Amino acid sequence: MTDHKGNFTEAPLRPFRHLSVYLSGLVKGRLWLKVLIGMGLGLITGTLLGPSVGLVSPATGTLIGNWLAFPGQLFLATIQMIVIPLVIASVIRGLAASENLDQLRKLGLRVSAFFVVTTALAASIGLWIGNLISPGDMMTGLMAPPAPADGQELAQTVPALGDLPGTLIGLLPGNPLDAMVEGQMLQIVIFSIVVGIALVTMAPEKSRPMLDLLDSLQQVCMTVVKWAMRLAPFAVFGLMAQLTTTIGFRSMLGMAAYVMTVLIALLVLMAVYLVFLKVAIGQPPLKFLKDTRDVLLLAFSTSSSAAVMPLSIRTAEDKLGVRPSIAEFVIPLGATINMNGTALYQAVATVFLAQVYGIDLGMGSLALVVAMAVGASIGSPATPGVGIVILAMVLETVGIPASGIALIMGVDRILDMCRTAINVTGDLVTCRLMENWSGTRLSQEPATEKPAAAFRNE
């Protein structure tokens, strides 16, 4: 195109160039968007390769799908490789988060008990909503159940309800190293809890070397997770392409039902929090939401309880009227061991994948799912993407193939944002309740002794 003087101008091309720059900037650094794009492209590719369109023969489509899934299989193998050391380091450090034994005796037991009870409640809500809506029923039979070993029938991983007490006693690891080698994740969690409690009772100078070692181990594991998450968009693309090559658009319908089930369950848990605040201490639900909306939106955006911890403490002290001695103890502890939204998500995902694989979860199975969700959520690092790691061991506990994670990886980032906001809500609710229930017995300092202004620039 030329202007009135006959000179060439690129004006019409600039909007397209600006659009390209804008789109590149939008995608750069946004893992959730990359994963969604990978999922969409994978669904399209798999549909084109699948029998419904018929561009290639079924054998060729299967071959291409297997190669496309290679990054996804590499991603899953990398995640599973570091699950055991990550869980050990995280659970022990979570329980040993406070070195102040006097504070731990006065407040820690009450807070920890509340965290465990509400986490178990959240997992139970997830199981209830998951079984009520049954999002996996429309995909039942589309994925093969786990193959029997050596020609034997598939063993029942979970006992009947009457045999559960003996089984729970058997979960105490007689040989922790053997449990690690065999991948007995629940035994590993129990062992880690015992070690964490022991470290709390020790003198700080004696427990510090072990805690420093565990901190380094956790950082190594999280570095590996960070590397693996770089593969996530390609993993989702390949796995979804391979999946839809076989099952087509029915997977899309099933995933939509799964997402709605998780969101409904999270809303139910939020409603339980608000009702409990109103009944227990007379806190108006709308006022609580108004006071905490900034930190909840930030938690939703970052998918990290740790990232919003300074703002959570400031919100608890400035807007909820919580004393520093309580807020600065409960919030960091809650960011480590209070993962109610994550436990709920794990419960729904377990029910969903059990329905997809056609595996019946009895009462004993459901009880162990709750116990495992509670144990696994203790000490889960408050960073994006870890929920999918912890889910792998919950699935293996009840005999569901961990490869089923491929089904839900594409939507995990969106759900991660939602459940992180619920996790932070649980921490703030706990702060408010502990402030009201503790009175002046836990601390003699006034609420302004340690001003929250120190966190305002963080």
Secondary structure, 3 states (H helix, E strand, C coil): CECCCCCECCHHHHHHHHHHHHHHHHHCCCHHHHHHHHHHHHHHHHHHHCCCCCCCCHHHHHHHHHHHCHHHHHHHHHHHHCHHHHHHHHHHHHHCCCCCHHHHHHHHHHHHHHHHHHHHHHHHHHHHHHHHHCCCHHHCCCCCCCCCHHHCCCCCCCCCHHHHHHHHHHCCCCCHHHHHHHCCHHHHHHHHHHHHHHHHHCCHHHHHHHHHHHHHHHHHHHHHHHHHHHCHHHHHHHHHHHHHHHHCCHHHHHHHHHHHHHHHHHHHHHHHHHHHHHHHHCCCHHHHHHHHHHHHHHHHHHCCCCCCHHHHHHHHHHCCCCCHHHHHHHHHHHHHHCCHHHHHHHHHHHHHHHHHHCCCCCHHHHHHHHHHHHHHHCCCCCCCCHHHHHHHHHHHHCCCCHHHHHHHHHHHHHHHHHHHHHHHHHHHHHHHHHHHHHCCCCCCCCCCCCCHHHHCCC
